[in-house]
Amino acid sequence: PFVISGPKVRIFEGKWYMFYLAGTKWINHKGKPEIIYKNRMAISSDGIKWVRSGVNIIPDELGENECQAGPDVFYKNGIYHMYFVYREGLDFRTESGRGYKIGYATSLDLFNWERKDKEGGIGYSEEGWDSTMNHYPHVFEVDGKFYMTYNGNDFGRYGFGIAILEE
């Protein structure tokens, strides 16, 4: 595993929560090592000393070799909402439809997450800058509205977008 990356820190009810990806295993695939990683969480009372839960917080939708990354969490209407990315663990660079997509999950307590990808509201466009990849969601609030920026094809090589949460 030996990989911890992509931290995003949020403060909820006076506690610091870090959401990040952690490598879980390597697979030798067609003579090349491929890493599998999952979303995890750490908690701190001061933002300096962290306690990692050591467990994957989002259930797999694509099987045990699903990769997950880029978790970003916000609180609205009594529910925690997480946007993140997921992809197939193998052949995601060469086979259509196996690349990064934006996933969505909800929780009442930050520890138990229910996946609801179809309710997330973000998907590939039929053509253009985000027709084969959606990646790196970042959620923020301005004047009571929630926005999400995200990268398109080839990790944003052809552009990035902004989405507004519809009520």
C-alpha positions as CSV (number, residue, x, y, z in Angstrom):
1,P,0.0,0.0,0.0
2,F,2.4,2.7,1.2
3,V,0.3,5.5,-0.3
4,I,-1.6,8.2,1.6
5,S,-2.7,11.2,-0.5
6,G,-5.2,13.9,-1.4
7,P,-6.3,15.1,2.0
8,K,-9.2,17.4,2.4
9,V,-9.9,18.8,5.9
10,R,-13.3,20.0,7.2
11,I,-14.4,21.1,10.7
12,F,-17.8,19.8,11.9
13,E,-19.1,20.5,15.4
14,G,-15.6,21.6,16.7
15,K,-13.7,18.5,15.4
16,W,-11.4,18.3,12.5
17,Y,-12.0,15.6,9.9
18,M,-9.5,14.6,7.2
19,F,-10.7,12.7,4.3
20,Y,-8.0,11.1,2.1
21,L,-7.1,8.1,-0.1
22,A,-5.0,5.2,1.2
23,G,-3.4,2.5,-0.9
24,T,-4.7,-0.9,0.0
25,K,-2.8,-3.2,-2.4
26,W,-0.7,-3.5,-5.6
27,I,-1.6,-5.7,-8.5
28,N,0.8,-6.8,-11.1
29,H,-1.2,-6.4,-14.3
30,K,0.2,-7.0,-17.8
31,G,3.7,-6.6,-16.4
32,K,3.0,-3.2,-14.7
33,P,2.2,-2.5,-11.1
34,E,-1.3,-0.9,-10.5
35,I,-2.3,0.4,-7.1
36,I,-5.7,0.1,-5.5
37,Y,-6.8,2.8,-3.2
38,K,-9.8,3.7,-1.0
39,N,-11.3,6.7,0.8
40,R,-10.5,6.9,4.5
41,M,-10.9,9.3,7.4
42,A,-8.9,10.7,10.3
43,I,-10.1,12.8,13.2
44,S,-8.4,15.5,15.3
45,S,-9.4,17.7,18.2
46,D,-6.7,20.3,17.4
47,G,-5.8,19.9,13.7
48,I,-2.3,18.6,14.7
49,K,-2.6,15.2,16.3
50,W,-4.7,12.8,14.1
51,V,-6.3,9.5,14.7
52,R,-6.8,7.4,11.6
53,S,-9.8,5.0,11.5
54,G,-7.9,2.6,9.3
55,V,-11.1,1.5,7.5
56,N,-12.4,2.2,4.0
57,I,-15.4,4.5,4.5
58,I,-17.2,4.1,1.1
59,P,-18.5,0.8,0.0
60,D,-17.3,-0.6,-3.4
61,E,-19.7,-0.4,-6.3
62,L,-17.3,-1.9,-8.9
63,G,-15.9,-4.8,-6.9
64,E,-12.9,-5.1,-4.6
65,N,-10.5,-3.5,-7.1
66,E,-12.4,-0.3,-7.4
67,C,-10.2,2.8,-6.8
68,Q,-11.6,5.8,-4.9
69,A,-10.1,9.2,-4.4
70,G,-10.7,12.9,-3.8
71,P,-13.4,12.8,-1.1
72,D,-14.9,16.1,-0.2
73,V,-17.6,16.5,2.4
74,F,-20.1,19.1,3.4
75,Y,-23.1,19.4,5.7
76,K,-26.5,20.5,4.6
77,N,-30.1,19.9,6.0
78,G,-29.0,17.5,8.7
79,I,-27.0,15.3,6.4
80,Y,-23.3,14.9,5.5
81,H,-22.8,14.7,1.7
82,M,-19.6,13.4,0.0
83,Y,-18.5,13.8,-3.5
84,F,-15.5,11.7,-4.6
85,V,-14.2,9.9,-7.7
86,Y,-14.0,6.2,-8.4
87,R,-12.8,4.1,-11.3
88,E,-12.0,0.5,-12.3
89,G,-8.7,-0.7,-10.8
90,L,-7.4,-2.1,-14.0
91,D,-7.4,-1.2,-17.7
92,F,-8.9,2.3,-16.9
93,R,-6.4,4.0,-19.2
94,T,-7.2,2.0,-22.3
95,E,-10.8,0.8,-22.1
96,S,-13.7,3.2,-22.5
97,G,-16.0,3.7,-19.5
98,R,-13.5,2.4,-16.9
99,G,-12.0,5.8,-16.1
100,Y,-12.8,8.3,-13.3
101,K,-16.4,9.2,-12.5
102,I,-17.8,11.4,-9.7
103,G,-19.6,9.4,-7.0
104,Y,-21.9,10.6,-4.2
105,A,-22.7,9.3,-0.8
106,T,-24.6,10.5,2.3
107,S,-24.2,9.9,6.1
108,L,-25.9,10.9,9.3
109,D,-22.8,10.5,11.4
110,L,-19.6,10.7,9.1
111,F,-18.8,7.1,9.8
112,N,-21.6,5.1,8.0
113,W,-21.9,6.1,4.3
114,E,-24.6,5.1,1.9
115,R,-23.6,5.3,-1.8
116,K,-26.0,7.1,-4.1
117,D,-24.0,7.7,-7.2
118,K,-27.0,8.1,-9.4
119,E,-28.3,10.9,-7.3
120,G,-25.0,12.9,-7.5
121,G,-26.0,14.9,-10.5
122,I,-22.7,14.9,-12.3
123,G,-21.8,12.6,-15.2
124,Y,-20.0,12.5,-18.5
125,S,-21.1,14.9,-21.2
126,E,-22.0,13.4,-24.6
127,E,-19.0,15.1,-26.2
128,G,-16.4,17.7,-25.3
129,W,-14.0,18.4,-22.5
130,D,-15.7,16.1,-19.9
131,S,-17.0,13.3,-22.1
132,T,-14.5,10.6,-20.8
133,M,-13.5,11.7,-17.4
134,N,-14.7,13.6,-14.3
135,H,-12.2,14.1,-11.6
136,Y,-11.1,16.0,-8.5
137,P,-14.3,17.4,-7.1
138,H,-14.0,20.3,-4.7
139,V,-17.2,21.6,-3.0
140,F,-17.5,25.0,-1.5
141,E,-20.2,27.4,-0.2
142,V,-20.7,31.0,-1.2
143,D,-23.6,33.1,0.1
144,G,-25.6,30.0,1.0
145,K,-25.2,28.2,-2.4
146,F,-23.0,25.1,-2.8
147,Y,-20.7,24.8,-5.8
148,M,-18.4,22.1,-7.1
149,T,-15.4,22.5,-9.4
150,Y,-14.1,19.4,-11.2
151,N,-11.7,18.5,-13.9
152,G,-12.6,16.9,-17.2
153,N,-10.8,14.6,-19.6
154,D,-7.2,13.7,-19.0
155,F,-7.3,15.2,-15.4
156,G,-8.4,18.6,-16.7
157,R,-6.1,18.9,-19.7
158,Y,-9.1,20.1,-21.8
159,G,-10.8,22.1,-19.1
160,F,-12.6,22.1,-15.8
161,G,-16.2,22.9,-14.8
162,I,-18.3,24.3,-12.1
163,A,-21.6,22.9,-11.0
164,I,-24.2,24.5,-8.8
165,L,-26.3,22.4,-6.3
166,E,-29.9,22.8,-7.3
167,E,-32.5,22.9,-4.5
